[in-house]
Amino acid sequence: MIDAAGEMLGVMSVREAMALADESGFDLVEISPAAEPPVCKILDYGKYRFEMQKKASEARKKQKVVELKEVKLRPGIDDHDFNIKMKNSRSFLEDGDKVKVTLRFRGREMAHQDIAQALLRRVRETLDDVGKVVSEPSFEGRQIVMIVAPK
């Protein structure tokens, strides 16, 4: 049993504890039910609940949800377009998000997979300082997918 000031009162029956709580004008709250014997404290329950909600809210604010951003490329992409895509990918990685690089094929482009491999190697080298490849390039139908995570 702990009183409102935070002082240890020792082990007592539930009836005695309830009487002390009523005397002080506060509530009797079971703090840790798993302990032997259970620990109870005399406090204002409304204020206690408010504090717990505040702590939970702060914890939710501080956690970062990692999103998966996607960047789509084609085998015949121009240098300037490639540089813009890599600039965007770099900013996603610096923000803490993963980047899914998708290389799409159309028509007979599937025959030129050496160009695609060279392009993915170039992506890897460009983003090497801010990210690392989590999922190696793999085929999914008519596209190759590679996932890069922030370092």
Backbone as CSV, one residue per row, in Angstrom:
resi,resn,N_x,N_y,N_z,CA_x,CA_y,CA_z,C_x,C_y,C_z
1,MET,0.836,-1.184,0.000,0.000,0.000,0.000,0.881,1.248,0.000
2,ILE,0.557,2.176,-0.906,1.292,3.442,-1.000,0.269,4.566,-0.880
3,ASP,0.588,5.587,-0.057,-0.373,6.676,0.120,-0.210,7.738,-0.967
4,ALA,-1.022,8.784,-0.914,-1.051,9.833,-1.938,0.274,10.586,-2.039
5,ALA,1.023,10.659,-0.933,2.306,11.370,-0.933,3.430,10.497,-1.491
6,GLY,3.144,9.201,-1.711,4.152,8.296,-2.251,4.893,7.525,-1.185
7,GLU,4.423,7.580,0.069,5.080,6.856,1.164,4.503,5.453,1.295
8,MET,5.385,4.510,1.618,4.992,3.115,1.774,4.270,2.941,3.117
9,LEU,3.046,2.392,3.081,2.272,2.167,4.302,2.314,0.708,4.758
10,GLY,2.839,-0.172,3.905,2.945,-1.583,4.282,1.767,-2.393,3.779
11,VAL,1.748,-3.682,4.172,0.696,-4.603,3.745,-0.519,-4.430,4.647
12,MET,-1.715,-4.319,4.040,-2.956,-4.194,4.825,-4.108,-4.817,4.044
13,SER,-5.221,-4.988,4.706,-6.388,-5.600,4.060,-7.037,-4.592,3.118
14,VAL,-7.859,-5.108,2.219,-8.543,-4.268,1.246,-9.489,-3.298,1.948
15,ARG,-10.153,-3.772,2.966,-11.112,-2.933,3.697,-10.403,-1.724,4.335
16,GLU,-9.249,-1.985,4.992,-8.486,-0.889,5.610,-8.026,0.113,4.548
17,ALA,-7.536,-0.420,3.399,-7.041,0.437,2.323,-8.171,1.302,1.770
18,MET,-9.356,0.732,1.594,-10.511,1.485,1.095,-10.891,2.602,2.073
19,ALA,-10.831,2.277,3.353,-11.162,3.267,4.376,-10.175,4.437,4.337
20,LEU,-8.872,4.131,4.185,-7.848,5.192,4.086,-8.083,6.057,2.846
21,ALA,-8.434,5.423,1.740,-8.678,6.155,0.497,-9.882,7.080,0.656
22,ASP,-10.956,6.573,1.278,-12.146,7.408,1.499,-11.831,8.592,2.405
23,GLU,-11.014,8.346,3.435,-10.610,9.396,4.376,-9.896,10.537,3.666
24,SER,-8.980,10.151,2.760,-8.175,11.166,2.076,-8.919,11.810,0.897
25,GLY,-10.041,11.216,0.483,-10.821,11.804,-0.602,-10.331,11.405,-1.983
26,PHE,-9.479,10.388,-2.044,-8.970,9.896,-3.325,-9.489,8.492,-3.594
27,ASP,-8.991,7.880,-4.672,-9.395,6.525,-5.051,-8.288,5.539,-4.725
28,LEU,-8.646,4.268,-4.557,-7.684,3.191,-4.352,-7.467,2.514,-5.700
29,VAL,-6.236,2.583,-6.234,-5.937,2.041,-7.561,-4.893,0.949,-7.441
30,GLU,-5.163,-0.184,-8.093,-4.215,-1.297,-8.102,-3.173,-1.008,-9.180
31,ILE,-1.935,-0.753,-8.774,-0.867,-0.359,-9.687,-0.267,-1.571,-10.396
32,SER,0.136,-2.586,-9.627,0.711,-3.791,-10.247,0.039,-5.038,-9.661
33,PRO,-0.939,-5.563,-10.385,-1.672,-6.729,-9.890,-0.856,-8.017,-9.910
34,ALA,0.199,-8.071,-10.708,0.997,-9.289,-10.832,1.920,-9.506,-9.633
35,ALA,2.226,-8.443,-8.895,3.141,-8.550,-7.755,2.489,-9.356,-6.635
36,GLU,3.312,-9.888,-5.755,2.804,-10.668,-4.620,3.263,-10.017,-3.336
37,PRO,2.489,-9.398,-2.516,1.064,-9.080,-2.710,0.895,-7.931,-3.706
38,PRO,-0.305,-7.777,-4.296,-0.536,-6.703,-5.272,-0.288,-5.321,-4.661
39,VAL,0.251,-4.419,-5.479,0.565,-3.071,-5.005,-0.589,-2.136,-5.347
40,CYS,-1.088,-1.412,-4.328,-2.168,-0.441,-4.515,-1.675,0.933,-4.076
41,LYS,-2.287,1.962,-4.679,-1.880,3.325,-4.359,-3.122,4.194,-4.221
42,ILE,-3.055,5.143,-3.290,-4.146,6.095,-3.110,-3.834,7.300,-3.998
43,LEU,-4.729,7.564,-4.979,-4.529,8.704,-5.875,-5.835,9.085,-6.539
44,ASP,-5.808,10.214,-7.250,-6.977,10.671,-7.995,-6.992,9.906,-9.318
45,TYR,-7.975,9.017,-9.492,-7.998,8.127,-10.645,-8.167,8.884,-11.959
46,GLY,-8.960,9.927,-11.977,-9.149,10.724,-13.195,-7.842,11.337,-13.671
47,LYS,-7.082,11.865,-12.724,-5.790,12.472,-13.048,-4.812,11.397,-13.534
48,TYR,-4.849,10.229,-12.880,-3.980,9.102,-13.244,-4.268,8.664,-14.684
49,ARG,-5.554,8.525,-15.036,-5.933,8.118,-16.390,-5.483,9.146,-17.415
50,PHE,-5.639,10.421,-17.075,-5.209,11.501,-17.969,-3.705,11.424,-18.229
51,GLU,-2.909,11.204,-17.172,-1.457,11.089,-17.306,-1.077,9.899,-18.195
52,MET,-1.756,8.762,-18.016,-1.476,7.573,-18.814,-1.809,7.809,-20.290
53,GLN,-2.911,8.496,-20.566,-3.275,8.817,-21.943,-2.248,9.757,-22.570
54,LYS,-1.759,10.704,-21.777,-0.756,11.653,-22.248,0.545,10.930,-22.625
55,LYS,0.963,9.984,-21.772,2.180,9.206,-22.050,2.021,8.377,-23.306
56,ALA,0.851,7.737,-23.468,0.594,6.917,-24.653,0.592,7.780,-25.915
57,SER,0.028,8.978,-25.821,0.000,9.898,-26.950,1.412,10.324,-27.343
58,GLU,2.246,10.633,-26.354,3.640,11.014,-26.625,4.386,9.874,-27.309
59,ALA,4.162,8.647,-26.856,4.825,7.487,-27.449,4.408,7.322,-28.912
60,ARG,3.132,7.544,-29.198,2.650,7.426,-30.580,3.256,8.504,-31.463
61,LYS,3.431,9.710,-30.925,4.009,10.796,-31.711,5.446,10.502,-32.104
62,LYS,6.184,9.850,-31.202,7.607,9.645,-31.424,7.920,8.495,-32.363
63,GLN,6.965,7.561,-32.558,7.291,6.429,-33.415,7.175,6.823,-34.877
64,LYS,8.058,6.288,-35.709,8.101,6.596,-37.133,7.599,5.392,-37.900
65,VAL,6.608,5.605,-38.747,6.098,4.533,-39.595,6.902,4.552,-40.889
66,VAL,7.546,3.430,-41.201,8.360,3.338,-42.407,7.442,3.035,-43.582
67,GLU,7.461,3.914,-44.554,6.649,3.722,-45.742,7.494,3.155,-46.860
68,LEU,6.825,2.536,-47.824,7.502,1.997,-49.000,7.136,2.898,-50.174
69,LYS,8.110,3.675,-50.635,7.902,4.568,-51.773,8.348,3.824,-53.026
70,GLU,7.686,4.086,-54.153,8.022,3.390,-55.382,8.530,4.359,-56.435
71,VAL,9.606,3.941,-57.116,10.163,4.701,-58.225,10.146,3.781,-59.436
72,LYS,9.463,4.216,-60.510,9.321,3.383,-61.707,10.277,3.870,-62.782
73,LEU,11.001,2.933,-63.367,11.963,3.225,-64.433,11.633,2.397,-65.663
74,ARG,12.209,2.780,-66.798,12.121,2.005,-68.033,13.548,1.785,-68.520
75,PRO,13.826,0.732,-69.287,15.188,0.478,-69.735,15.799,1.611,-70.552
76,GLY,14.994,2.332,-71.330,15.530,3.401,-72.165,15.438,4.769,-71.529
77,ILE,15.521,4.858,-70.206,15.377,6.141,-69.508,16.551,7.066,-69.834
78,ASP,16.255,8.342,-69.994,17.270,9.343,-70.314,18.044,9.715,-69.048
79,ASP,19.242,10.262,-69.200,20.097,10.606,-68.058,19.433,11.607,-67.115
80,HIS,18.826,12.645,-67.674,18.212,13.673,-66.836,17.045,13.100,-66.029
81,ASP,16.210,12.291,-66.706,15.086,11.657,-66.009,15.591,10.730,-64.911
82,PHE,16.656,9.989,-65.215,17.250,9.086,-64.229,17.746,9.870,-63.017
83,ASN,18.419,10.999,-63.267,18.943,11.811,-62.171,17.819,12.361,-61.288
84,ILE,16.702,12.760,-61.881,15.566,13.252,-61.101,14.999,12.130,-60.237
85,LYS,14.850,10.936,-60.827,14.326,9.788,-60.070,15.258,9.448,-58.903
86,MET,16.551,9.526,-59.125,17.511,9.202,-58.062,17.523,10.284,-56.981
87,LYS,17.303,11.532,-57.389,17.219,12.627,-56.409,16.017,12.404,-55.489
88,ASN,14.877,12.022,-56.082,13.679,11.722,-55.288,13.913,10.516,-54.383
89,SER,14.532,9.482,-54.922,14.825,8.279,-54.131,15.725,8.618,-52.957
90,ARG,16.719,9.439,-53.203,17.653,9.857,-52.143,16.900,10.575,-51.021
91,SER,15.967,11.480,-51.398,15.218,12.207,-50.369,14.303,11.254,-49.587
92,PHE,13.718,10.251,-50.251,12.896,9.258,-49.549,13.735,8.498,-48.534
93,LEU,14.932,8.079,-48.944,15.812,7.319,-48.056,16.277,8.175,-46.880
94,GLU,16.561,9.446,-47.133,17.001,10.337,-46.050,15.876,10.597,-45.054
95,ASP,14.617,10.511,-45.520,13.464,10.673,-44.623,13.171,9.403,-43.832
96,GLY,13.885,8.306,-44.141,13.698,7.058,-43.398,12.747,6.077,-44.058
97,ASP,12.347,6.331,-45.296,11.438,5.423,-45.994,12.214,4.468,-46.891
98,LYS,11.619,3.293,-47.140,12.206,2.341,-48.088,11.783,2.749,-49.486
99,VAL,12.607,2.365,-50.479,12.307,2.693,-51.872,12.247,1.405,-52.680
100,LYS,11.145,1.240,-53.401,10.971,0.087,-54.287,11.255,0.574,-55.705
101,VAL,12.328,0.077,-56.298,12.704,0.467,-57.653,12.107,-0.573,-58.599
102,THR,11.211,-0.130,-59.469,10.543,-1.021,-60.414,10.994,-0.677,-61.815
103,LEU,11.530,-1.662,-62.511,11.985,-1.485,-63.891,11.007,-2.230,-64.779
104,ARG,10.193,-1.487,-65.551,9.127,-2.090,-66.354,9.579,-2.293,-67.793
105,PHE,9.154,-3.424,-68.356,9.455,-3.749,-69.751,8.186,-3.679,-70.578
106,ARG,8.339,-3.253,-71.841,7.227,-3.283,-72.788,7.699,-3.949,-74.069
107,GLY,6.830,-4.710,-74.664,7.121,-5.305,-75.975,8.390,-6.124,-75.988
108,ARG,9.281,-5.797,-76.938,10.509,-6.582,-77.117,11.645,-6.149,-76.203
109,GLU,11.366,-5.242,-75.276,12.411,-4.801,-74.345,12.896,-5.943,-73.475
110,MET,12.079,-6.990,-73.306,12.463,-8.146,-72.484,13.720,-8.820,-73.035
111,ALA,13.970,-8.672,-74.311,15.142,-9.298,-74.931,16.436,-8.612,-74.511
112,HIS,16.348,-7.376,-74.020,17.549,-6.608,-73.654,17.695,-6.510,-72.137
113,GLN,17.844,-7.643,-71.488,17.939,-7.645,-70.027,19.313,-7.183,-69.551
114,ASP,20.313,-7.212,-70.429,21.628,-6.706,-70.052,21.558,-5.197,-69.786
115,ILE,20.735,-4.481,-70.550,20.539,-3.038,-70.336,19.875,-2.816,-68.973
116,ALA,18.895,-3.662,-68.664,18.182,-3.546,-67.390,19.118,-3.802,-66.214
117,GLN,19.950,-4.821,-66.309,20.891,-5.128,-65.221,21.880,-3.982,-65.025
118,ALA,22.343,-3.394,-66.138,23.267,-2.258,-66.039,22.578,-1.067,-65.362
119,LEU,21.298,-0.849,-65.691,20.556,0.257,-65.101,20.371,0.044,-63.600
120,LEU,20.048,-1.184,-63.180,19.875,-1.467,-61.752,21.207,-1.355,-61.005
121,ARG,22.301,-1.741,-61.668,23.622,-1.580,-61.059,23.918,-0.093,-60.847
122,ARG,23.531,0.714,-61.821,23.724,2.164,-61.730,22.893,2.763,-60.586
123,VAL,21.665,2.273,-60.423,20.809,2.722,-59.316,21.481,2.387,-57.993
124,ARG,21.983,1.157,-57.877,22.639,0.705,-56.643,23.846,1.580,-56.322
125,GLU,24.668,1.886,-57.323,25.861,2.705,-57.105,25.491,4.142,-56.730
126,THR,24.434,4.669,-57.340,24.013,6.042,-57.074,23.502,6.209,-55.648
127,LEU,22.745,5.208,-55.165,22.138,5.312,-53.834,22.962,4.629,-52.750
128,ASP,24.171,4.184,-53.078,24.992,3.401,-52.145,25.336,4.155,-50.859
129,ASP,25.515,5.490,-50.926,25.912,6.244,-49.729,24.769,6.464,-48.736
130,VAL,23.493,6.411,-49.190,22.369,6.628,-48.273,21.512,5.389,-48.029
131,GLY,21.664,4.364,-48.872,20.815,3.180,-48.711,21.548,1.896,-49.048
132,LYS,20.953,0.790,-48.595,21.517,-0.520,-48.922,20.403,-1.383,-49.512
133,VAL,20.762,-2.264,-50.437,19.785,-3.110,-51.109,19.339,-4.201,-50.152
134,VAL,18.036,-4.237,-49.868,17.467,-5.240,-48.966,17.002,-6.447,-49.767
135,SER,16.346,-6.183,-50.885,15.827,-7.236,-51.744,16.529,-7.127,-53.090
136,GLU,17.289,-8.148,-53.436,18.014,-8.149,-54.713,17.012,-8.088,-55.866
137,PRO,17.453,-7.621,-57.052,16.538,-7.537,-58.193,15.921,-8.899,-58.522
138,SER,14.593,-8.922,-58.669,13.897,-10.167,-58.990,12.789,-9.881,-59.994
139,PHE,12.502,-10.874,-60.839,11.460,-10.718,-61.842,10.085,-10.921,-61.234
140,GLU,9.154,-10.059,-61.604,7.746,-10.203,-61.258,6.965,-9.905,-62.527
141,GLY,6.742,-10.919,-63.321,6.046,-10.722,-64.598,6.932,-9.996,-65.584
142,ARG,6.472,-8.851,-66.076,7.248,-8.081,-67.066,8.003,-6.930,-66.408
143,GLN,8.377,-7.099,-65.141,9.145,-6.047,-64.462,10.142,-6.660,-63.506
144,ILE,11.186,-5.883,-63.220,12.202,-6.286,-62.236,12.041,-5.347,-61.039
145,VAL,12.039,-5.940,-59.824,11.819,-5.159,-58.623,13.029,-5.289,-57.682
146,MET,13.460,-4.157,-57.123,14.553,-4.128,-56.172,14.141,-3.176,-55.048
147,ILE,14.388,-3.573,-53.791,14.025,-2.714,-52.657,15.293,-2.209,-51.966
148,VAL,15.335,-0.898,-51.737,16.464,-0.255,-51.090,15.979,0.352,-49.772
149,ALA,16.696,0.054,-48.682,16.337,0.586,-47.362,17.385,1.597,-46.914
150,PRO,17.012,2.550,-46.069,17.995,3.531,-45.610,19.062,2.874,-44.715
151,LYS,20.266,3.430,-44.773,21.363,2.880,-43.943,21.157,3.247,-42.502
